[in-house]
Amino acid sequence: MLKKSRTSKKQKANNPAQLDGIQIRLNSFGQIEKNFDAEQINSFLNENVPDKKKSGEEE
Protein backbone atom coordinates (compact mmCIF):
# COMPACT_ATOMS: atom_id res chain seq x y z
CA MET A 1 0.00 0.00 0.00
CA LEU A 2 1.39 3.39 -0.94
CA LYS A 3 1.66 6.09 1.64
CA LYS A 4 -0.04 9.35 0.88
CA SER A 5 2.37 12.22 0.59
CA ARG A 6 1.57 15.11 2.86
CA THR A 7 1.57 18.47 1.24
CA SER A 8 2.15 21.69 3.10
CA LYS A 9 -0.69 23.55 1.43
CA LYS A 10 -2.34 25.88 3.88
CA GLN A 11 -6.02 26.34 3.29
CA LYS A 12 -7.44 29.75 4.04
CA ALA A 13 -10.56 29.69 6.20
CA ASN A 14 -13.74 31.40 5.06
CA ASN A 15 -13.42 34.40 7.36
CA PRO A 16 -15.38 37.62 7.05
CA ALA A 17 -13.47 40.60 5.64
CA GLN A 18 -13.45 42.25 9.08
CA LEU A 19 -11.26 39.44 10.44
CA ASP A 20 -8.60 39.49 7.70
CA GLY A 21 -5.10 39.72 9.09
CA ILE A 22 -5.92 38.41 12.55
CA GLN A 23 -3.43 35.78 13.65
CA ILE A 24 -3.38 33.73 16.85
CA ARG A 25 -0.37 31.56 17.72
CA LEU A 26 0.99 29.62 20.69
CA ASN A 27 4.64 30.24 21.57
CA SER A 28 7.03 27.63 22.94
CA PHE A 29 5.83 28.33 26.50
CA GLY A 30 2.16 27.73 25.61
CA GLN A 31 1.27 31.41 25.80
CA ILE A 32 -1.16 32.90 23.30
CA GLU A 33 0.32 35.50 20.95
CA LYS A 34 -2.09 37.63 18.96
CA ASN A 35 -1.81 40.62 16.67
CA PHE A 36 -5.11 42.34 17.50
CA ASP A 37 -6.88 44.09 20.35
CA ALA A 38 -9.39 42.01 22.34
CA GLU A 39 -11.92 44.85 22.06
CA GLN A 40 -11.80 44.50 18.27
CA ILE A 41 -12.85 40.84 18.38
CA ASN A 42 -15.47 41.52 21.07
CA SER A 43 -17.12 44.22 18.98
CA PHE A 44 -17.18 41.86 15.98
CA LEU A 45 -18.81 39.10 18.05
CA ASN A 46 -21.37 41.51 19.53
CA GLU A 47 -22.43 42.58 16.03
CA ASN A 48 -22.52 39.15 14.37
CA VAL A 49 -23.39 36.52 17.00
CA PRO A 50 -26.83 36.48 18.63
CA ASP A 51 -26.89 36.35 22.42
CA LYS A 52 -28.98 33.40 23.68
CA LYS A 53 -29.57 34.96 27.09
CA LYS A 54 -31.02 38.17 25.70
CA SER A 55 -33.31 36.45 23.18
CA GLY A 56 -34.90 34.17 25.81
CA GLU A 57 -33.90 30.95 24.06
CA GLU A 58 -32.92 28.00 26.19
CA GLU A 59 -30.71 25.05 25.28
MODELLER restraints for C-alpha pairs under 7 A, 6 or more apart:
rsr = mdl.restraints
at = mdl.atoms
rsr.add(forms.Gaussian(group=physical.xy_distance, feature=features.Distance(at['CA:22:A'], at['CA:35:A']), mean=6.22, stdev=0.5))
rsr.add(forms.Gaussian(group=physical.xy_distance, feature=features.Distance(at['CA:22:A'], at['CA:36:A']), mean=6.37, stdev=0.5))
rsr.add(forms.Gaussian(group=physical.xy_distance, feature=features.Distance(at['CA:23:A'], at['CA:34:A']), mean=5.78, stdev=0.5))
rsr.add(forms.Gaussian(group=physical.xy_distance, feature=features.Distance(at['CA:23:A'], at['CA:35:A']), mean=5.93, stdev=0.5))
rsr.add(forms.Gaussian(group=physical.xy_distance, feature=features.Distance(at['CA:24:A'], at['CA:32:A']), mean=6.87, stdev=0.5))
rsr.add(forms.Gaussian(group=physical.xy_distance, feature=features.Distance(at['CA:24:A'], at['CA:33:A']), mean=5.79, stdev=0.5))
rsr.add(forms.Gaussian(group=physical.xy_distance, feature=features.Distance(at['CA:24:A'], at['CA:34:A']), mean=4.61, stdev=0.5))
rsr.add(forms.Gaussian(group=physical.xy_distance, feature=features.Distance(at['CA:25:A'], at['CA:32:A']), mean=5.80, stdev=0.5))
rsr.add(forms.Gaussian(group=physical.xy_distance, feature=features.Distance(at['CA:25:A'], at['CA:33:A']), mean=5.14, stdev=0.5))
rsr.add(forms.Gaussian(group=physical.xy_distance, feature=features.Distance(at['CA:25:A'], at['CA:34:A']), mean=6.43, stdev=0.5))
rsr.add(forms.Gaussian(group=physical.xy_distance, feature=features.Distance(at['CA:26:A'], at['CA:32:A']), mean=4.72, stdev=0.5))
rsr.add(forms.Gaussian(group=physical.xy_distance, feature=features.Distance(at['CA:26:A'], at['CA:33:A']), mean=5.93, stdev=0.5))
rsr.add(forms.Gaussian(group=physical.xy_distance, feature=features.Distance(at['CA:27:A'], at['CA:33:A']), mean=6.84, stdev=0.5))
